[in-house]
């Protein structure tokens, strides 16, 4: 049993829970989900041993620096525990609220390469130093989903290329929110051959220029879903130009929760990706249908905007499924609810959605502040 737990101890310094409990770690009765929150001045790391049987593990370090573990981890070799790591049930791991030396992050990814982990979430982390490259004979985890929220890197935009070296080319979903930098050095980035979903939502400082820098040409050949909610987008045509420059061909594009405006007069017409079939422009503060939309769509969502009249046919693309609910011309109280979701006891769909976005964003900021307090 001691030998089985040794590789798990490699993860212990990087592990948080919402509810205050006497024990830092809690596992449910079905041994499926285990949550640890090491906020005590002298944390009991051994409490995490009960997570060995769990499928989903969430570990948060209370905002502490893990520099003290560098010397202890220098001689660690997860390879000797390869069979034991593979036997673990672990499929989903969340790590958060810590200052993590890049060498320790590399050691954890090395260990996870021997596991059957599929989903990794990093939240409220500060990664210090440069992530070292892996040895050729030790590939990292074969993830299908990678989520990062409020993670800062000492190496700026080079972080994705450094992290990518530790991942097998199986990644299908990449979600990055509240990022410190999305200006990737494209020459240092390899292609993501299996990536179908890229979500850069909740990066309000990104903007269309930043999007152009983030969408490195020929690096996302399989991309189908691109989400840019609350990402500082200004015009649909500007987003179109960024997609054209990167050469990506998404099937579905989400531009909701951006303050969109009409393209400037005389702006060059942009050719949208031929594969694009669904466009979400809800909650975009649109007072009219923007010009330069794709000529044909299966789905166009214009709900919860500020349209004061029904769009004319010539203003719309050829579309199979058009959503216009929550605009003032259909519901005189819709605009009031969008601007003040608590205006009445009745909360319509637009207000519920806006309220949900606001609550989730506030919680994320509070978590980050609490983690580094």
Rosetta blueprint (number, residue, H / E / L):
1 X L
2 X H
3 X H
4 X H
5 X H
6 X H
7 X H
8 X H
9 X H
10 X H
11 X H
12 X H
13 X L
14 X L
15 X L
16 X L
17 X L
18 X L
19 X L
20 X L
21 X L
22 X L
23 X L
24 X L
25 X E
26 X E
27 X E
28 X L
29 X L
30 X L
31 X L
32 X L
33 X E
34 X E
35 X E
36 X E
37 X E
38 X L
39 X L
40 X L
41 X L
42 X L
43 X L
44 X L
45 X H
46 X H
47 X H
48 X H
49 X H
50 X H
51 X H
52 X H
53 X H
54 X L
55 X L
56 X E
57 X E
58 X E
59 X E
60 X E
61 X E
62 X E
63 X E
64 X E
65 X E
66 X L
67 X H
68 X H
69 X H
70 X H
71 X H
72 X H
73 X H
74 X L
75 X L
76 X L
77 X L
78 X H
79 X H
80 X H
81 X H
82 X H
83 X H
84 X H
85 X H
86 X H
87 X H
88 X L
89 X L
90 X L
91 X L
92 X E
93 X E
94 X E
95 X E
96 X E
97 X E
98 X E
99 X E
100 X E
101 X E
102 X H
103 X H
104 X H
105 X H
106 X H
107 X H
108 X H
109 X H
110 X H
111 X H
112 X H
113 X L
114 X L
115 X L
116 X L
117 X L
118 X L
119 X E
120 X E
121 X E
122 X E
123 X E
124 X E
125 X E
126 X E
127 X E
128 X E
129 X L
130 X L
131 X L
132 X L
133 X L
134 X L
135 X L
136 X L
137 X L
138 X L
139 X L
140 X L
141 X L
142 X L
143 X L
144 X L
145 X E
146 X E
147 X E
148 X E
149 X E
150 X E
151 X E
152 X E
153 X E
154 X L
155 X L
156 X H
157 X H
158 X H
159 X H
160 X H
161 X H
162 X H
163 X H
164 X H
165 X L
166 X L
167 X L
168 X L
169 X L
170 X L
171 X L
172 X L
173 X E
174 X E
175 X E
176 X E
177 X E
178 X L
179 X L
180 X L
181 X L
182 X L
183 X L
184 X L
185 X L
186 X H
187 X H
188 X H
189 X L
190 X L
191 X L
192 X L
193 X L
194 X L
195 X L
196 X L
197 X E
198 X E
199 X E
200 X L
201 X L
202 X L
203 X L
204 X L
205 X L
206 X L
207 X H
208 X H
209 X H
210 X H
211 X H
212 X H
213 X H
214 X H
215 X L
216 X L
217 X L
218 X L
219 X L
220 X L
221 X L
222 X L
223 X L
224 X L
225 X E
226 X E
227 X E
228 X L
229 X L
230 X L
231 X L
232 X L
233 X L
234 X L
235 X L
236 X H
237 X H
238 X H
239 X H
240 X H
241 X H
242 X H
243 X H
244 X H
245 X H
246 X H
247 X L
248 X L
249 X L
250 X L
251 X L
252 X E
253 X E
254 X E
255 X L
256 X L
257 X L
258 X L
259 X L
260 X L
261 X L
262 X L
263 X L
264 X L
265 X L
266 X L
267 X L
268 X L
269 X L
270 X L
271 X L
272 X L
273 X L
274 X L
275 X L
276 X L
277 X L
278 X E
279 X E
280 X E
281 X L
282 X L
283 X L
284 X L
285 X L
286 X L
287 X L
288 X L
289 X L
290 X L
291 X L
292 X L
293 X L
294 X L
295 X L
296 X E
297 X E
298 X E
299 X E
300 X E
301 X E
302 X L
303 X L
304 X L
305 X L
306 X L
307 X L
308 X L
309 X L
310 X L
311 X L
312 X L
313 X H
314 X H
315 X H
316 X L
317 X L
318 X E
319 X E
320 X E
321 X E
322 X E
323 X E
324 X L
325 X L
326 X L
327 X L
328 X L
329 X L
330 X L
331 X L
332 X L
333 X L
334 X H
335 X H
336 X H
337 X H
338 X H
339 X H
340 X L
341 X L
342 X L
343 X L
344 X L
345 X L
346 X L
347 X L
348 X L
349 X H
350 X H
351 X H
352 X H
353 X H
354 X H
355 X H
356 X H
357 X H
358 X H
359 X H
360 X H
361 X H
362 X H
363 X H
364 X H
365 X H
366 X H
367 X H
368 X H
369 X H
370 X H
371 X H
372 X L
373 X L
